[in-house]
């Protein structure tokens, strides 16, 4: 098997780009209620490291888990999936 550890990836929407080299990404997931069967939306915000590319609010990005870069930043942006102007 591959010696490199598999890293988790998530897809979310950029909600803030005001920090230097960091964006806030909102990841939403749908879960089914165990008794009633209704779909609920659960969301969580992640701080993700970005090096060069500037992202605007509303862009869809793919983030990947990495080593801790600061107290709250354990993710990095891998790729730009969709932008607000392409929709």
DOZA-347936 format. One record per residue (C-alpha): chain; residue in one letter; x, y, z. Coordinates in Angstrom, 2 decimals, m for minus. Layout:
<sites>
+-----+------+---------+---------+---------+
! mol ! type !       X !       Y !       Z !
+-----+------+---------+---------+---------+
!   A !    A !       X !       Y !       Z !
...
+-----+------+---------+---------+---------+
</sites>
This chain:
<sites>
+-----+------+---------+---------+---------+
! mol ! type !       X !       Y !       Z !
+-----+------+---------+---------+---------+
!   A !    X !    0.00 !    0.00 !    0.00 !
!   A !    X !    1.04 !    3.59 !   m0.48 !
!   A !    X !    3.26 !    4.87 !    2.33 !
!   A !    X !    1.69 !    8.34 !    2.15 !
!   A !    X !   m1.25 !    8.74 !    4.49 !
!   A !    X !   m4.58 !    9.49 !    2.80 !
!   A !    X !   m5.75 !   13.03 !    3.50 !
!   A !    X !   m9.35 !   14.11 !    3.95 !
!   A !    X !  m10.79 !   16.49 !    1.38 !
!   A !    X !  m13.91 !   18.63 !    1.66 !
!   A !    X !  m15.71 !   20.97 !   m0.72 !
!   A !    X !  m17.12 !   24.25 !    0.52 !
!   A !    X !  m17.90 !   27.89 !   m0.15 !
!   A !    X !  m15.57 !   30.78 !    0.72 !
!   A !    X !  m17.27 !   33.06 !    3.27 !
!   A !    X !  m14.37 !   35.35 !    4.20 !
!   A !    X !  m11.10 !   36.36 !    2.56 !
!   A !    X !  m10.10 !   39.24 !    4.83 !
!   A !    X !   m7.14 !   37.47 !    6.45 !
!   A !    X !   m3.65 !   37.29 !    4.99 !
!   A !    X !   m3.00 !   33.86 !    3.34 !
!   A !    X !   m6.18 !   32.45 !    4.92 !
!   A !    X !   m9.77 !   31.98 !    3.79 !
!   A !    X !  m12.78 !   30.81 !    5.76 !
!   A !    X !  m14.64 !   27.95 !    4.07 !
!   A !    X !  m18.20 !   26.92 !    4.95 !
!   A !    X !  m18.78 !   23.19 !    4.42 !
!   A !    X !  m22.40 !   22.02 !    4.42 !
!   A !    X !  m23.47 !   18.39 !    4.61 !
!   A !    X !  m26.91 !   16.78 !    4.50 !
!   A !    X !  m27.81 !   14.13 !    7.06 !
!   A !    X !  m31.00 !   12.14 !    7.36 !
!   A !    X !  m32.83 !   12.24 !   10.71 !
!   A !    X !  m32.79 !    8.70 !   12.13 !
!   A !    X !  m36.47 !    8.67 !   13.19 !
!   A !    X !  m38.33 !   11.12 !   10.97 !
!   A !    X !  m36.34 !   10.73 !    7.76 !
!   A !    X !  m36.14 !   14.47 !    7.12 !
!   A !    X !  m32.88 !   15.75 !    5.65 !
!   A !    X !  m31.10 !   18.28 !    7.85 !
!   A !    X !  m28.26 !   20.57 !    6.82 !
!   A !    X !  m25.26 !   20.64 !    9.14 !
!   A !    X !  m22.52 !   23.18 !    8.52 !
!   A !    X !  m19.05 !   23.92 !    9.84 !
!   A !    X !  m16.48 !   26.60 !    9.08 !
!   A !    X !  m12.82 !   25.82 !    8.47 !
!   A !    X !   m9.81 !   28.12 !    8.13 !
!   A !    X !   m7.78 !   27.12 !    5.08 !
!   A !    X !   m4.31 !   28.21 !    3.99 !
!   A !    X !   m3.95 !   29.79 !    0.57 !
!   A !    X !   m0.61 !   30.85 !   m0.92 !
!   A !    X !   m0.96 !   32.96 !   m4.08 !
!   A !    X !   m4.42 !   32.79 !   m5.59 !
!   A !    X !   m7.01 !   35.30 !   m4.41 !
!   A !    X !  m10.47 !   33.92 !   m3.76 !
!   A !    X !  m13.61 !   36.00 !   m3.60 !
!   A !    X !  m16.59 !   35.40 !   m1.37 !
!   A !    X !  m18.91 !   32.76 !   m2.83 !
!   A !    X !  m16.24 !   30.75 !   m4.69 !
!   A !    X !  m16.42 !   26.96 !   m4.38 !
!   A !    X !  m13.07 !   25.40 !   m3.35 !
!   A !    X !  m11.63 !   22.00 !   m2.49 !
!   A !    X !   m9.70 !   21.90 !    0.81 !
!   A !    X !   m7.36 !   19.19 !    2.10 !
!   A !    X !   m6.27 !   18.36 !    5.62 !
!   A !    X !   m2.65 !   19.17 !    6.47 !
!   A !    X !   m0.37 !   19.66 !    9.44 !
!   A !    X !   m1.31 !   22.42 !   11.91 !
!   A !    X !   m0.24 !   25.78 !   10.51 !
!   A !    X !   m1.65 !   27.85 !   13.39 !
!   A !    X !   m4.03 !   27.42 !   16.31 !
!   A !    X !   m7.11 !   27.12 !   14.10 !
!   A !    X !   m5.69 !   26.40 !   10.63 !
!   A !    X !   m5.29 !   22.70 !    9.74 !
!   A !    X !   m6.51 !   22.82 !    6.13 !
!   A !    X !   m5.14 !   24.10 !    2.82 !
!   A !    X !   m6.90 !   25.02 !   m0.41 !
!   A !    X !   m6.09 !   22.50 !   m3.13 !
!   A !    X !   m8.09 !   23.76 !   m6.08 !
!   A !    X !  m10.63 !   26.27 !   m7.24 !
!   A !    X !  m13.75 !   24.34 !   m8.26 !
!   A !    X !  m16.18 !   27.10 !   m9.27 !
!   A !    X !  m16.26 !   30.87 !   m9.03 !
!   A !    X !  m19.11 !   33.28 !   m8.52 !
!   A !    X !  m18.69 !   34.73 !  m12.04 !
!   A !    X !  m18.98 !   31.30 !  m13.73 !
!   A !    X !  m22.48 !   30.65 !  m12.36 !
+-----+------+---------+---------+---------+
</sites>
